[in-house]
């Protein structure tokens, strides 16, 4: 069927801020789909509150609304833009829910807007637990015995009937929020209560536990004519019980015979046919490990994290095809862009093994429980491609950038066999390493399987890795020679040279030398969707170590174009998010436009940068020196750029120089100058810029002596990190010891910085320098006072409270610094203004988290400019007047968004170490409205019950009075613990006193669990004792969906925004593409 | 043990010996199915060929003897990247390596199978040799490889005597319907009276006994040109009684048994070599009985009615081939295994018209015979290995058989 001629203008709903369970994969899918729609001549009107995305670029859509994703706002945009259709299946669960609400309310019908792709009835059938179950029963597809309950008593009764353990899944939530496994009635009550609260429709599914079964997924496509195919199937190494987002996943399935594979494939097709899905869909099955019994776990009638993974794993662009299907095409009319010969009605055949590994945030949340459950916790993931499973696993773990590179990286050798048996029952992020240790201690694969239910095939592969390790260690103990055969075996299984060196006691260079002499080098193969059956048009490579005869398909023919290597930013983690992918992609496009041949290396399947048609060539590889070296050896690039890929790329600078690859832009020694405390101090002195007094240290003793000299409070942080990893404000010697111990868990290559803590207003700039001139698009001011990480602060552009003098100083200092550091490209500088005095915090000669945001709100394409100046162009010649650019008429407020409710046991209070996972934007001519929209976009929908809890530390008791008064004026009833209540009452605020936890009822906890509280303002006392009341209050608040604010500045900002909302009815909307 | 794969163009792939230690010369073909190696190895259509699996990890789930498509493996050899050391699946009877040894099937692992596939794609199917000896005299060997041809494979793979497979009398005979294969922990893995361990019953797709008329089984004659077990099973599971005939059975003999319909099976080799069989197929065509043919059977019917076949450059072998029903426009993913195709240009439109085509390369995938109750397909609706999307073709066949009976 050809394209539907009635579709001219489509509204696409994005997924909003990045949170756990809804991450960069939707930027990838949305961007691909928007491009696919525009390719067909369709006008695209995009709505997404997330400014860090590529999809919100004016190059991607015709109209771009970076607006809060609420029904009201969407209705306004529809009324203004009058699209004829809306596509809600690209923005994850958030986008889908909104599309459904618009449809259900009758608004779309009234406006004459049609829902493209899958119909609302279908979505309901797939999403509503009861309807879904009925539909499955109708077509004879089994689901686990289950019942949807709307209250706790029904849940308890049903669980009694089917027996514990039971799985609980709230309807319409993302990443399994609020779900879990209950083993007894107490657990059931606790999880169920929370789940009912979090579900949009107040429903939770109580289900027979199928924990331990194999978890298998199919990605399926179906067009409007009913043609359907499966793109890929995937097998989770972790059996049912761990959220698929937290599981190690392999594609295609490895342990299924054709009988099982086809049984589930047929079931998947039957299901999407019955549901009449139009587009892409994900079907998850649980398969009994020793029988043909299976059940359908769930169906996602939209693109998803799994579909992004399947796209990257196979080369089949699911979102692109889904968009074409939505326009009316059938799959046999849509060409397979990889081969150019075949069509989308072709099932990819893989001739390699893909391993996906989750990137879990326990390095950020060291107090959190590491256990993996049905509640997703991963912030991101890596994917590795190899022609063998061992190779895939080894590549994946070193791609994580979590100090792991082999199965010995977490040391469990101290555990006895008995301890290991116990430890094996724990399902956490280190289970793979525990299994390896169990194998070393001689525990059989069968026993390990019995305990973990991980399939023996996978355990055998791990056993092979352990055997190779053991053979290498024997050389280290002087028992054997490193033979060609063993080295071939180790490299085939992707042991890095460094690991081989460690085990054998040889020098890494010697290992490399030896294998080069033996012809053991990486060869590159193409991901082509068809196992080489047809010729591929798009060079998308992965490496394998065969022998000297292994064919290398990447044998690079030289073109007359200059070749530039762009290093990506690896997995999404807190502190290094989607922003860096935005920068990498824009840089690549800029170089392509300028006629360069571009080569991207990255390992993140969720991102736009790893889409097959972004760069001229894509290498899906780990970002370690050895892996990059192998690519450099083949590609022989003329240049590399490292400024855009965050710390991942910057860290590779020295290695690239050693490989003889010139770095475009700022020189490596100048990058070092910005990071090295002492050299940087000299630079500052030369520039006449002040900074907080401080020194560098290595040990806790040194740190304490510096701190005592400076006087507490001090700021402690490692150098060369992003996102303030390990950064803390210390108030005492005791805390210094505690923080230093945390930082020194890993050997530090670089010294640790101890600075005097200054209290003031933080501001930051991103600037582009061409070696002579500098363009500063604007100054961003942080709402929270210094001490809160810039990534976790509310940020306002243009700066609102800074004096003219401070602004001038910031611009001037930035200019001086950029000149002194010989910046060619980007620089990000952070300042503190204390009164009219400006101090520098740090300078980063690279892209930053704020680059996409400031580019969008000022309309200045910073990454493009940076790429241009790296290629030798001058800012003046590009049409820019140097210096601080004129301020926009619009305020843009960037609001951090947190996912801490999903990480059990994590401290949520904001501080110097970054904790947010994403951000959203509010844009308006009025500051208060921009602020209100930003809060709205971050999911703060207040007021509801007009009741709040305020409990602040002593130092904040003076400042809280005015803030509390303002909330009271808005009609809020304020509950406080004794001391806060006393202060408020003394100042004429009718605070109601409640008891602290542990005292007699009613306590703060009772209030929270009464579910009538809108907001908690709780500023943490010093120290981070997990058992303090404050910690419990904060955790309970966010886990029950109550907004919790831990900084007075945020509290004040929120009340301003609520005051604004109370006065105005209308929200203005702004097309960011026209800014 | 070291081994080598040598192609007729002189390319040498080093590797390691698996299975039987025996030198072999054969035609080298590749298959892109990711799972399903036991079915592929026992598909008689591979007689005279050595199969290279493009998926690199083979043998992961061992071999379940219930899954075999005939009583023994037929390819001359198996070429893989990596043979699983330890298989893992609840139904695995033995490892693939052991299976190959037991049935004297030679093979090689450690081959850069992607390079081999690319070579076959570019140069077309080639002959090759798997050997454990290091070859020094290539000039002697290569002409020998080029000259190799297997010939008369259909007779080799067909059954010797006709036999009957009785159809299911009730749906329950087929085992559980797919999706409701509940696990019976009691009886599972308990040795039966003869000491054999019972496997879980495979789930069935069949939900209606279309192979019966008014509760009585239809009688279907299946010509075995190298049939896969599942063709007969797909028929029988639908309730008809199947009689399987050796490939050289004269048409008269088959017709004398008065079947309600005829099926022509898949099989190996060049269809044009089957000169005498083609003559018999012509008689079946003239008999007026409903006929459904698969793969080689499809080609033989075309040849018997005046059309031509040709050799494809490197064939279609895999479980992911899209075929389009030209009447409805629906696309199905099919299992395929063929090196020859019917030349659409040679069709007499008064005799047969294309019914299916391959979405990838436009080659013919099925024919509908004019004014005859005959349709034939190039792909494999019986799947095994591969997708089951076109199993409804068997129901379509029974509809045709019953319609004709009603009209008669």
Interface residues (C-beta under 8 A of the other chain):
Chain A: X140 X141 X142 X225 X226 X227 X229 X230 X252 X253 X254 X255 X256 X257 X258 X259 X261 X262 X263 X265 X266 X267 X269 X288 X289 X290 X291 X292 X293 X294 X330 X331 X332 X341 X342 X343 X345 X346 X347 X348 X349 X350 X351 X352 X353 X387 X388 X389 X445 X455 X456 X457 X460 X464 X525 X530 X531 X532 X533 X534 X535 X546 X547 X549 X550 X551 X553
Chain B: X13 X14 X30 X32 X33 X34 X35 X36 X38 X39 X54 X55 X56 X57 X60 X61 X64 X67 X81 X82 X84 X85 X86 X87 X88 X89 X90 X91 X112 X113 X114 X115 X117 X118 X121 X176 X177 X178 X179 X180 X181 X182 X183 X184 X188 X189 X200 X201 X202 X203 X205 X318 X319 X320 X321 X322 X324 X329 X330 X331 X332 X333 X359 X360 X383 X384 X385 X386 X387 X388 X389
